Amino acid sequence: MTSHYEDQYLDLLRRVWETGDERRDRTGVGTRSLFGPTLRFDLSDDRVPLLTTKRVAWKTAAREMLWFLTGDTNIRALVAQKVHIWTDWPLARYRRETGEAIDRDAFEARILADDAFATAWGDLGPVYGKQWVDWDQYEPVGDGLYRRGPGINQIAELVRMIRQDPTSRRLLFTGWNVAQLGGMALPPCHMTYQFHVAGGRLSGMLWQRSCDLGLGFAFNAFSAALLIRMLAQQCDLAAGELVWSAGDAHVYLNHAHLVEEQLARPPRGSPRLRIHRRPASIFDYAIEDFAVEDYDPHPAIAAPVAV
């Protein structure tokens, strides 16, 4: 019997839950963890590693990826699209610093309605998009002084390199800016992406320092596959393979119900990711450009996010 592409994920989820090292973590929730797993997903013929054992809000993941590519670091643009996945971090900071027991809906309403409030409380610091398209660099001005020069757009440079030097071993970008980690609401988990061209196909490797297998993986794998597809289209290549690798792959201890329910469900179907048009650049895609077909997942499974 041919295995389903999702079986390798389910096997990892089971191994982490049953054999992972139980440990305290930053959030105080606790996890079970394994170090260094690798999974591989074929992206040919529009295949996409979208989990079917639970419904994944793939449009939310796609909107987040498009937001990263703008370089924006404020949740306002996401909230305006009804994307709530980044709200918990600034909301927690607001509650902590003001003592106001505001709920998420009220907080997001103020983010949308009040420019000053959004500026003060909606920003996440120099997270993913800032590093991807506007990495700070400084120029000497004499007497040991420096001024900030034009930011480095790692994504634009990556596209240029894939087109002009496809056999380079430097086809990569990263969000791990050591000097700015302290200012980020959350240091990058999916932190380094590397790409490889062979036989007219573009493959990509995502290395995550940390992966929440219960909640985060589904978004991370889909988003990485989407990015590979976008880059391949922009560089006149076919999509090859997504290689996903993690440092600390973990399951939170309060996700026991998620693990039990998901492992009891058989994967089904083979969804396809279609891109309807080729825009002028990697930065010009819109959510309407993407469609997922033949996706018939099991129902979603609710689980808390550890902040």
C-alpha positions in Angstrom: 0.0 0.0 0.0 1.4 3.4 -1.0 1.9 5.7 2.0 0.3 9.1 2.2 2.5 12.1 2.3 1.0 13.0 5.7 2.0 9.7 7.3 5.5 10.9 8.0 4.1 13.9 10.0 1.8 11.6 11.9 4.6 9.3 12.7 6.7 12.1 14.0 3.8 13.4 16.1 3.4 10.0 17.6 7.1 9.6 18.3 7.4 12.9 20.0 4.3 12.3 22.2 5.3 8.8 23.2 9.1 9.0 23.4 10.0 12.7 23.6 11.9 14.2 26.5 9.4 15.9 28.9 10.7 19.3 29.8 9.8 22.7 31.1 9.7 25.5 28.6 9.6 29.3 28.2 5.7 29.3 28.3 5.4 27.3 31.5 3.1 24.8 29.8 5.7 22.1 29.3 6.4 20.0 26.2 7.6 16.6 25.0 10.5 17.2 22.6 12.7 15.4 20.1 15.7 17.0 18.4 16.5 17.1 14.7 13.8 15.4 12.7 13.6 15.8 8.9 10.6 15.3 6.6 10.4 15.5 2.8 7.5 16.5 0.6 7.1 16.2 -3.2 5.8 19.5 -4.7 5.6 18.3 -8.3 2.3 18.5 -10.2 1.0 21.2 -7.8 1.2 18.9 -4.8 1.1 20.7 -1.4 1.8 19.3 2.1 -1.5 20.4 3.5 -2.6 18.3 6.5 -5.8 16.4 6.0 -6.3 14.9 9.4 -7.5 18.3 10.5 -8.7 21.3 8.6 -6.0 23.9 8.1 -6.9 27.5 7.5 -4.5 27.7 4.5 -5.7 31.2 3.5 -4.6 32.5 6.9 -1.2 31.0 6.3 -1.0 32.5 2.8 -2.1 35.9 4.1 0.6 35.7 6.7 3.3 34.9 4.1 2.2 37.8 1.9 2.3 40.0 5.0 5.9 38.9 5.7 6.9 39.8 2.1 5.7 43.4 2.7 8.1 43.9 5.5 5.3 45.0 7.8 5.6 44.2 11.5 2.3 45.6 12.9 -0.7 43.3 13.3 -3.1 45.9 12.0 -2.9 44.7 8.4 -3.5 41.1 9.5 -6.4 42.0 11.8 -8.0 43.9 9.0 -8.0 40.6 7.1 -9.4 38.8 10.1 -6.1 37.1 10.8 -5.6 36.7 14.5 -2.6 34.5 14.8 -0.2 37.2 15.9 -2.6 39.1 18.2 -1.8 37.2 21.4 1.7 38.6 21.8 0.9 42.3 21.7 -2.3 41.7 23.7 -0.3 40.0 26.4 2.1 43.0 26.5 -0.8 45.5 26.7 -2.4 43.6 29.6 0.9 43.3 31.4 2.0 46.9 31.0 -1.4 48.6 31.5 -3.2 46.2 33.9 -6.3 46.4 31.7 -8.1 43.1 31.4 -9.2 43.7 27.8 -10.4 40.8 25.6 -9.0 40.1 22.2 -11.9 41.4 20.2 -11.9 44.7 22.0 -8.1 45.0 21.6 -8.3 44.3 17.9 -11.1 46.8 17.4 -9.0 49.5 19.0 -6.0 48.5 16.7 -8.2 49.0 13.7 -9.9 52.2 14.9 -7.1 54.1 16.5 -3.9 54.9 14.5 -2.0 55.9 17.6 -3.1 52.9 19.6 -2.1 50.6 16.7 1.3 52.3 16.5 1.9 51.9 20.2 0.5 48.5 20.8 0.2 46.7 17.5 3.9 46.5 16.5 5.7 43.2 17.1 9.2 44.6 16.8 11.7 43.6 14.0 10.1 40.2 13.3 10.2 38.1 10.1 9.2 40.6 7.4 11.6 43.3 8.7 14.5 40.9 8.5 13.5 39.3 5.2 13.1 42.6 3.2 14.8 45.3 5.2 17.8 43.9 7.1 19.6 46.8 8.8 23.0 47.8 7.5 25.2 50.7 8.6 27.6 52.9 6.7 30.7 54.6 8.3 30.5 58.4 8.3 33.9 59.0 10.0 35.3 59.3 13.5 34.0 55.8 14.3 30.4 56.8 13.7 27.9 55.0 11.5 24.5 55.8 10.0 21.8 53.4 8.9 22.0 52.8 5.1 19.5 51.2 2.8 18.1 48.0 4.2 19.0 44.7 2.6 16.1 43.0 0.8 17.1 39.3 1.2 14.1 38.1 -0.9 14.8 40.3 -3.9 18.5 39.3 -3.7 17.4 35.6 -3.5 15.3 35.9 -6.7 18.2 37.6 -8.5 20.6 34.9 -7.4 18.3 32.0 -8.4 18.0 33.5 -11.8 21.6 34.5 -12.3 23.6 31.8 -10.4 21.3 28.8 -9.8 24.1 26.5 -8.8 25.2 28.8 -5.9 25.2 27.3 -2.4 24.2 30.7 -1.1 20.6 30.7 -2.2 19.2 31.4 1.3 17.8 33.9 3.7 17.3 34.1 7.4 15.4 36.0 10.0 17.9 35.3 12.8 19.3 38.8 13.4 21.2 38.3 16.7 21.4 42.1 17.4 17.6 42.5 17.2 16.3 39.4 18.9 15.6 41.2 22.1 13.2 43.6 20.4 11.1 40.9 18.8 7.8 39.8 20.2 8.9 36.2 19.3 12.3 35.4 17.8 11.9 33.5 14.5 11.0 29.9 14.7 11.1 29.2 11.0 14.3 31.0 10.8 16.4 29.9 7.8 15.4 28.9 4.2 17.8 27.5 1.6 17.1 26.7 -2.0 18.6 24.3 -4.6 18.1 24.2 -8.4 18.6 21.0 -10.3 17.0 19.7 -13.5 14.9 22.8 -14.0 13.3 22.3 -10.5 13.5 24.5 -7.4 13.6 22.8 -4.1 13.6 24.4 -0.7 14.8 23.5 2.8 13.2 25.1 5.8 15.1 24.8 9.1 13.1 25.6 12.2 14.9 26.1 15.5 11.6 25.4 17.2 8.4 23.8 16.0 5.0 23.3 17.7 3.9 20.1 16.0 0.3 20.4 17.2 -0.4 23.9 15.8 2.6 25.5 14.1 3.7 22.7 11.7 0.6 22.8 9.6 1.1 26.5 8.8 4.9 26.3 8.5 4.9 23.4 6.0 2.1 25.0 3.8 3.8 28.4 3.9 7.2 27.1 2.9 5.7 25.1 0.0 3.8 28.2 -1.1 7.0 30.3 -1.0 8.8 27.7 -3.1 6.0 27.7 -5.6 6.1 31.5 -5.9 9.8 31.6 -6.2 9.8 28.8 -8.8 7.2 30.7 -10.9 9.2 34.0 -10.7 12.3 32.2 -11.8 10.8 30.1 -14.6 11.4 26.8 -12.8 9.2 23.9 -11.7 8.7 23.1 -8.0 10.8 20.2 -6.7 10.7 19.3 -3.1 10.2 20.8 0.4 12.7 19.5 2.9 11.5 20.4 6.4 13.9 20.1 9.4 13.6 21.1 13.0 15.9 21.6 15.9 13.4 21.3 18.8 10.2 19.6 17.5 7.8 19.4 20.4 4.2 18.9 21.5 2.7 20.9 24.3 1.5 18.9 27.3 -2.0 20.5 27.1 -2.4 19.2 23.5 -3.0 15.6 24.5 -6.5 15.6 23.1 -5.2 17.0 19.8 -2.6 14.2 19.5 -5.1 11.5 20.4 -7.8 12.7 18.0 -5.5 13.5 15.1 -3.6 10.2 15.3 -7.0 8.4 15.1 -7.8 9.9 11.8 -6.6 8.5 8.5 -5.2 10.9 5.9 -7.3 11.3 2.8 -6.9 12.8 -0.6 -4.2 14.8 -2.3 -4.9 18.5 -2.5 -3.3 20.7 -5.1 -2.2 24.3 -4.9 -2.9 26.4 -8.0 -1.5 29.8 -8.7 -3.8 31.6 -11.1 -1.4 34.3 -12.5 2.2 35.3 -12.5 2.6 38.8 -11.1 5.4 41.2 -12.0 7.5 40.3 -8.9 7.6 38.1 -5.8 6.1 41.0 -3.9 3.0 41.4 -6.0 1.0 38.3 -5.3 -2.4 38.6 -3.7 -4.5 36.1 -1.8 -6.9 35.8 -4.8 -4.0 34.4 -6.9 -4.0 31.1 -4.9 -6.5 28.3 -4.8 -6.4 24.9 -3.1 -8.3 22.1 -4.9 -9.4 18.6 -3.9 -9.0 19.4 -0.2 -11.4 17.3 1.9 -9.9 17.3 5.4 -11.3 16.1 8.7 -12.7 18.8 11.0 -10.5 21.3 12.7 -9.2 20.5 16.2 -9.1 23.4 18.7 -6.1 23.7 21.0 -4.6 26.6 23.0 -1.6 28.6 21.8 1.3 28.9 24.3 2.5 32.5 24.4 
